[in-house]
Amino acid sequence: MNTPTRLGAFTLGLVAVFGVAAGIGNAVGPLGQAEPAHGTGDHTDGAVTDAGTHGGEHGASAASQGESAADKAQLPSGLMVSQGGYTLDAAGELPAGPATPVSFRVLGPDGQPVTAYDTAHDEDLHLIAVRRDTTGFQHVHPELAADGTWSVPLELTAGTWRLFADFDPAGEDPALVLGTDVAVAGDHVPQPLPEPSTTAEADGYTVTLDGELVPGQESELTLSVSRDGQPITDLQPYLAAYGHLVALRDGDLAYLHVHPAGEPGDGVTQPGPDITFYATAPSAGDYRLFLDFQHGDVVRTAEFTVRAGDTAPASAGTTTGGDPAGDTAEDSPAPADAEHADDGHTHG
């Protein structure tokens, strides 16, 4: 083969390789500037599957087999718009407003809207909305129409928002967390990530955090609620728990595996001031925690920034409102085996 012919064949080979890579990227979602070491997720527990969370034999097998399929399953959730045959179908652009109507569908393996769900935490679907700079957090429960369309008003400001649908399809398919980006028109300035803190204020309440996120293993986090220096000991059940915790990784907004310790009415769990959760951080870095709790018939949200592992803080002026992320790397460390009960959903 002469030199021009060899060069032509080489060029065609490169075109084919990059074509395949582009197809994979489009299947995962829009790419951005998130950390390259973060991985795309597999289903519900956010960081792990049910088998991967609590099976000692699985842990030993995964360690011996290296980068196995089981390892890849132990990654954060919410980074993909389609997974397990299900797709989150939502508008890519929305207007800003204090009560912007938002509608979406979950499409099943047959391409049709899903209309039947299994209930988890008293709801068929939990929708989490947050701007990519981690501001504007909202945890809501949309209304489902007969045609499979979910609808709910959201308070949206200009910027790029991430929507997470946390749901369990009726039947034998596992629960999932799917995520998609929505552009909201208007001028905006991404806000810097708040510094790590163990104390947060929420509408006159003080919430303190005890515990640390340890990369690659399940960590115990206890949040204590007080007001005017007095512990709150009569928290009200909200969505079958005394608190719900959502954890997101800064940068790509990976949705972490979190579950509570105990539940109202189990004869052990007290209605405050302490609410304990178990969370799995797949990698070192900064995370945002959002605790929903109910007292006086009002649900309030306390927000924290926590740092997992021995990582250097972000440089001054760094913000978290970068381009949408859809990482495909698969080298996040797998979490250690856990012994705590799991309800199959990522928020506690």
BELKASUL-V419761 format. One record per backbone hydrogen bond with DSSP energy under -1.0 kcal/mol. NH is the residue of the N-H (numbers start at 1). CO is the residue of the C=O. Records with the same first field share a line. If there is no record, write none. Layout:
NH->CO  CO
This chain:
6->2
7->3
8->4
9->5
10->6
11->7
12->8
13->9
14->10
15->11
16->12
17->13
18->14
19->15
20->16
21->17
22->18
23->19
24->20
25->21
26->22
27->23
28->24
29->25
38->35
42->75
44->175
46->43
47->45
53->49
54->50
55->51
59->55
60->56
61->57
62->58
63->59
64->60
65->61
66->62
68->66
72->68
73->69
74->71
75->73
77->255
78->177
83->86
86->83
87->107
88->81
89->105
94->183
97->156
100->154
102->152
104->150
105->89
107->87
108->112
111->108
114->106
118->168
120->123
123->120
126->166
127->140
128->164
129->138
130->162
131->135
132->160
134->131
138->129
140->127
143->151
145->149
148->145
150->104
151->143
152->102
154->100
156->97
159->184
161->182
162->130
163->180
164->128
165->178
166->126
167->176
170->116
176->167
178->165
179->80
180->163
182->161
183->92
184->159
197->305
200->207
202->205
205->202
206->226
207->200
208->224
209->198
210->222
216->281
217->214
219->279
221->277
222->210
223->275
224->208
225->273
226->206
227->230
230->227
232->225
235->271
236->294
238->241
244->292
246->290
248->288
249->254
250->286
253->249
255->77
256->247
259->278
261->276
266->263
272->270
275->223
277->221
278->259
279->219
280->257
285->308
287->306
288->248
289->304
290->246
291->302
292->244
293->300
295->298
298->295
300->293
302->291
304->289
306->287
308->285
311->309
318->315
320->191
338->53
348->245
